[in-house]
Amino acid sequence: MPSLLELPTFIDRDAFRVVVESPRGSTVKLKYDADYHVITLSRPLIAGLTYPYDWGFVPSTRAPDGDPLDAIVMWDGASYPGVVLPCRAIGVLHVEQTNPASHRRERNDRLIAMPIKAPRSEGIRNVTDFSVRVRRELEQFFLAAVALEGKQLAILGWGSPGDALNLVRASQGQTPVAHNSS
């Protein structure tokens, strides 16, 4: 069985794949284990916290932290661990965090995506199409998700769909070391 980490990144010029690890509503962080081709438990989220949208990674990419590029799929649906969603970029949340092992600051941006087939959200082209409140809630989710993990996350700002696609392209074709980010 091929590894989900090695699926082709792009479907066409602007559409890419996102592998879901932790679906919307999950109270635990799940991660893909490439050695065994299974989804495993990474850790529970802090009490009362759930994933607001499907969370996963873009295959065949490597972000500056050594993991595949993180992605959150902002839609009204919820899928399942291991599902591969064809998506389009709607933005990127730029973040920096402390690596718990090395104690160095590193970028760990979150790609913001929308499934290609999301008819109730087809008018959303940019993360700024969501209200400021929704974007702030997403920032707070990411801060809370790593609050007790020693990562000291800092929100650096939001980027456009073009910035997000450039991030995917720049991260493409590199083999991830592991996948254990938040």
Helices and strands as residue ranges (DSSP letters): G 4-6, E 15-22, E 28-33, E 38-44, E 54-58, E 69-73, E 84-98, E 105-107, E 110-115, G 119-121, G 127-129, H 132-145, E 154-159, H 161-171
